[in-house]
Amino acid sequence: MNTRLPIVIGVVVIVLLAIYSSFFVVNAREQAIVVRFGEIQSVKTEPGLYLKLPFGFFDADRVQFVDDRDRRFDLDNIRVQVSGGKFYEVDAFVIYKVTDARKFRQTVSGDFDSAESRLRTRLDSALRRVYGLRDFEAALSEERAAMMREVRDQLRPAAESLGITVEDVRIRRTDLTKEVSSQTYERMKSERLAEAALIRARGNEAAQRIRAVADRQVVEIVSQAQRDADITRGQGDQQATDIYGKAYSQDPKFYDFYRSMRAYERALDSSNTTLVLSPDSEFFDFFRNSNGPDAGSMKNDEAALSSVLKSAPPQAPVNGVLRPANGNGGAPADTGGSNAPAGGNGGKTDPSSAK
């Protein structure tokens, strides 16, 4: 009895191991390939519990699990040439998924590194071909999306031969090489400077137009204002003349007296001017007669003095005294106004002439 117990235990252990090795589990993130003596027996794509022949170490049934999720691999620092002869440095990546596990096992033995190595070579060729058909600016424009789709379409046949479906291809980076960068920056700088000069010229042109319009408006406004001022001044002068005429007609003698007093005030206002006048001058009529001159003689007072001023040429002062030009009478140096019958701004007379 004691000799049979180890045998029974061994048999039980072997049975348990056979049962354990006859089952395998496939989860939702993977696929399972059942290989029997090197040949693919089945591919399990749905999650669950499956049976197989036990003792895979005898090369009976072996299960190879393949990732069923989307995978990614990158291709960095690829130097591609565009149609113009310039170069870009490009980074790209590929999103793919194993959709045919049987073919994936047959072509690359289910090795993702081998599959990605093959796809990386095809991706490099597709990028160079797509960039080589386009000019320098295409990769930096809206055409970039069409370029990525074209690379994806060129890569898909090679991927399908491996049991892989390429979901997407993205160009992550497109940069200028160091040799091209300086040339491109200089060209961009020249374009910006030319555009700035054009904008500045247009601004100066607009400023000149605005300035010309403003100058014309200024001339028009000033001319209008000058015309209105002249009209207003003329109307004021007319009203003043009417008032003077009415005032003179009411009392001519008083008006003559008032004008004479105003003339005396202006002529004798300053102490720095000497008047050389004849004692018989009409300028002294109110000094000789408090009743004033005759009406006829007083009316001609200002006209006589004005004619003397106009006929006498200008003379330089001698010892501060203005001398008459003809030596026959007094000629005023400055009337101090149109209403002053004689004299300038002074209040002195020559003593010799006053005698």
Buried (B, 14 or more C-beta within 10 A) or exposed (E): EEEEEEEEEEEEEEEEEEEEBBEBEBEEEBBBBBBBEEEBBBBBBEBEEBEBBBEBEEEBBBBBBBEBEEBEBEBEEBEBEBEEEBBBBBBBBBBBBBBBBEBBBBBBEBEBEEBBEBBBEBBBBBBBEBBEEBEBEBBEEEBEEEBBEBBBEBBBEBBBEBBBBBBEBBBEEBEBEEEBEEEEEEEEEEEEEEEEEEEEEEEEEEEEEEEEEEEEEEEEEEEEEEEEEEEEEEEEEEEEEEEEEEEBEEEEEEBBBEBBEBBBEBBBBBEEBBBBBBEEBBBBBBEEEEEBBEEEEBEEBBEBBBEBBEEBEEEEEEEEBBBBEEEEBBBBBBBBEEEBBBBBBBBBBBEEBEE
